Structures are given as C-alpha cells and as structure tokens.
C-alpha cells in the first residue's frame, strides 16, 4: 500500500514528482551560485500546485524529497555508546571538527549503522554513525518552495535512495546514476553507505563526442547514440569512427569510476545507463570480477531510480526515511505530523484551569518563593560544577583514547626500514590509511621491510603497490600502502612490545635494542616533509 504523500527528486537540472499514478517533470534554472532563480521558483511553484490539485492532493500533505549530491558531504563517525542526549552532543562536537562549516550553517542528519534491536550500539562500546550535511541555504530554499505549495517535506540524499532499488549484497558495491551532464556515484559496504562522489561525465559528453567525431549535429548524434548496436547502412559506414568514440568514452568513464571506487558489483541508473554497450563495456574495463548491471525502473515522465527508492524505503520502513536531513539538526526519526492549532488551544485552556485549581491552596509557597529560589540556585550551582568537571574529564579521556598513533607509526617505520633506505614521502590520515614512498636497495630488502611491518601487528594490511627498478638495477623505488589495526589490536601490540623490550634488556645487557650484536649501521630515513592528514 502506498504511503499518502508526494515523492520528489530535485536534481541539478530537473524536478520530478510522483503522486499516486500521476507524475511530473519540470526543468530547473539556477544562478551562478547554484540556487534557483526567481523566475524558475515562480514557474515551478505554479506548475507544482496545479499538479497536486489535479492529482487529488490534500491542502497539506507530506513530501518525501531526494536532493542531488552536489555540495553534500558524507562522513562516517565512531562515537562512544550513550543515550540520545549524549549522542547529540558528541555529534555536534564531531561536526565542528569534520566539516568546514559550523553546525548552525548546515542542514544535516544521521543514521546509526551499528544498532541492535533495542536501539543500542551493537558492540556495546562504539556507535558507528553516518552523517550527511549540506549548506543550510540549499535545503531552506527547497523547503520554502515546497511549503508554499502545501507540502511538508522531509529531505534525504538521492544517491542513498537509489540504493533501495538495488539488491542488498554483502561486500563492496556501488550505484552510478548517469545523468545528462554529470554522474553520481554512491559506494556501499555490506549495505551501509560509505561515500558519495560527483563525477564529471554524463550522457551529454557521449553525444558531443559522437557529433565531433562524425561531424554531425547534436540531434543526429543523439539518434546515432540511441541506435548503437543496430545494423543500419549509415552506422556501418562510420563503424570504425563510432567504435573509437565508444572506446574513448568508456575508457574515460572507467578511469573516473576506478579512481573513486573499487568493488565487486556496479549498478547503473539514470537516462544514460541505457546507452548500448555502456554496462558490459564498463564492466570489462573496471577489472576482472567486476559485474556491471543496469537497474530498470518504471518508465515515463517523472519516474527515476531515486523516486522508486524513496517509495520502497517509505513503504518498507513504516513511513520513515533511513537518513533525514534537517534544517535545525535531527530531533528524532522520521517526520511527525504537525499539530493542529485548535487542539493546542483547547489543551492550553485545560492546562491553565488545572494550574489555577492546584495553585490556590499553596499561597504560602508563593509568598516564600524568593527564599526557595535562592536556595535552589545555590544547590544547582554546586551541583553544576561537579557535572562540568565530570563532562570535561570524560571528554578529555575520550580524546586521549582515540588520538591517532602518528608517532608510533613513524617509530615503527624507522625501526623496520632496511639500511640505506631513503623515505621520499609518508602520509597518514585519521581513517588509519598510510601511504609510503621510499628508495630501497635490493629487492630482498623490500620483502623484508614489508614482512617486518606485517609482523609488528600495527597494521591489518600492508601492500606494495609499485616497485620500480632504477638504472643500476640494484635500487628500487617502492610505493606501499597500509591500514592501521583497530584500537584494541594496537593496544595488544603495544603491551607485547613493552614486555619484549624488558626481556631483551635483561637477557642482553649492554647491547642496543634491535642490533642483535652486529655492527649493522642504523637505517637512514630522509623523509621529505612527511605529513599526517587530519
């Protein structure tokens, strides 16, 4: 059964709406700053009102709205388990540190990724949260436009809604929505969103490439694009040139997608997804084992994968979106019904009568109100100091426990590097990813260096991505990447290293740690501005 309300998708160039069996699609015109122009707002408002009235919409109704990924930032945060108030406070602190704008200038929302059936963190200690944020003025413009048409909107990310129409698989998969001028790529890991990217490639790039290569107009190039794969005389005459166009555009798109995502399955949506040879050609170019599949949605004006995903999510989740973007920050799940003014008025009158009835016997308390207030203020002041101290202490402990181990990693790399190693660059970020570029003498030293990093227990994965021999055939330029272990695993590694250091000190007094009685010179590290990415 369909949820009562209108489903909308607001993209960069169009607005789509679905109400029951009726649909609508309107073009959008934007200013240089990306906001809707005044003429476009007026035209869309008139057309949308007429559509809602014609489709039998109520004077005030819900609107489930998917917005484009342009300007949207997606972050996955790890927070301590706690109640709802503590979660809100920690989210605000994290948003101030992770996003370039303060929370009051953002429209944002979150969804909890690790929850059990009771709503608590699944692991008991940490709570994984996905936060989506966009400039407040963007969502405010959309809300003002829709509210003027009699729609009470709830906003979510269109790229996230498209994931609802795809099979929920384990592992890494993604949804690529190919539009007219650009594409949106949403990556998922075990069904949970990971990242969203805006790719500078669209259906229009393919059409313009055909027009330029074959020397035809845009309309003729559009016809040729739609006829790719058909056996006509015109296409056979230009087969070689058309094949080079298809090859070049598929290579360009595959490079762009490959830089933003690596996984096992890619789903294609959007109008450009139905270009012949796009899905199989893109799958072959993304690498062995990658399956590229098109997702079919209802055809017709106003229909899209985002609207189909919104409809499925609302019907499946009992009228709630998996992630709702709020103007004033999230205050709960879903969108509550607006209370009627008349009900509030009668409730206020009843409350006033109850207060008057129970306050009459307590005239003496009113006379002593000043003394009571002073006493309560004194008690609250003393109690408030303890609460502030406890809160600040817990927060500082949390920061200490979760600070990235930059210095430990640098120390481990310097100890593990072979003799004569020159480190050209070293970068780390807060997500635990490390990239190292170094010059190492001897191929066996490369293998030994990687083996020491793995054996240390600090990293979960260590890989050699590039190993280039120099002209002397004895020196190699190596680029390696690694991923830190979780905090608990690193703590075990630190404890084991401390115990080993103490044992060696007792067994071999007078010998430096790690030297093992040899005259081997220390490793040379020449780091050219290594830096840790925050």
C-alpha positions, 0 to 999 in steps of 0.5 A: 500500500502506498504511503499518502504523500508526494515523492520528489527528486530535485536534481541539478537540472530537473524536478520530478514528482510522483503522486499516486499514478500521476507524475511530473517533470519540470526543468530547473534554472539556477544562478551562478551560485547554484540556487534557483532563480526567481523566475524558475521558483515562480514557474515551478511553484505554479506548475507544482500546485496545479499538479497536486490539485489535479492529482487529488492532493490534500491542502497539506500533505507530506513530501518525501524529497531526494536532493542531488549530491552536489555540495553534500558531504558524507562522513562516517563517525565512531562515537562512544555508546550513550543515550540520545542526549549524549549522542547529540552532543558528541555529534555536534562536537564531531561536526565542528571538527569534520566539516568546514562549516559550523553546525548552525550553517548546515542542514544535516542528519544521521543514521546509526549503522551499528544498532541492535534491536533495542536501539543500542550500539551493537558492540556495546562500546562504539556507535558507528554513525553516518552523517550527511550535511549540506549548506543550510541555504540549499535545503531552506530554499527547497523547503520554502518552495515546497511549503508554499505549495502545501507540502511538508517535506522531509529531505534525504540524499538521492544517491542513498535512495537509489540504493533501495532499488538495488539488491542488498549484497554483502561486500563492496558495491556501488550505484552510478546514476548517469545523468545528462551532464554529470554522474553520481556515484554512491559506494556501499559496504555490506549495505551501509553507505560509505561515500558519495562522489560527483563525477564529471561525465554524463550522457551529454559528453557521449553525444558531443563526442559522437557529433565531433567525431562524425561531424554531425549535429547534436540531434543526429548524434543523439539518434546515432547514440540511441541506435548503437548496436543496430545494423543500419547502412549509415552506422556501418559506414562510420563503424570504425569512427563510432567504435573509437568514440565508444572506446574513448568514452568508456575508457574515460568513464572507467578511469573516473569510476576506478579512481573513486571506487573499487568493488565487486558489483556496479549498478547503473541508473539514470537516462544514460545507463541505457546507452548500448554497450555502456554496462558490459563495456564498463564492466570489462574495463573496471577489472576482472570480477567486476559485474556491471548491471543496469537497474530498470525502473518504471518508465515515463515522465517523472519516474527515476531510480531515486523516486522508486527508492524513496517509495520502497524505503517509505513503504518498507520502513513504516513511513520513515526515511533511513537518513533525514536531513534537517534544517535545525539538526535531527530531533528524532526519526522520521517526520511527525505530523504537525499539530493542529492549532485548535487542539493546542488551544483547547489543551492550553485552556485545560492546562491553565484551569488545572494550574489555577485549581492546584495553585490556590491552596499553596499561597504560602509557597508563593509568598516564600518563593524568593527564599526557595529560589535562592536556595535552589540556585545555590544547590544547582550551582554546586551541583553544576560544577561537579557535572562540568568537571565530570563532562570535561574529564570524560571528554578529555579521556575520550580524546586521549583514547582515540588520538591517532598513533602518528608517532608510533607509526613513524617509530615503527617505520624507522625501526623496520626500514632496511639500511640505506633506505631513503623515505621520499614521502609518508602520509597518514590520515585519521581513517588509519590509511598510510601511504609510503614512498621510499628508495630501497636497495635490493629487492630482498630488502623490500620483502623484508621491510614489508614482512617486518611491518606485517609482523609488528601487528600495527597494521591489518594490511600492508601492500606494495603497490609499485616497485620500480627498478632504477638504472643500476638495477640494484635500487628500487623505488617502492610505493606501499600502502597500509591500514592501521589495526583497530584500537584494541589490536594496537593496544595488544601490540603495544603491551607485547612490545613493552614486555619484549623490550624488558626481556631483551634488556635483561637477557642482553645487557649492554647491547642496543635494542634491535642490533642483535650484536652486529655492527649493522649501521642504523637505517637512514630515513630522509623523509621529505616533509612527511605529513599526517592528514587530519 
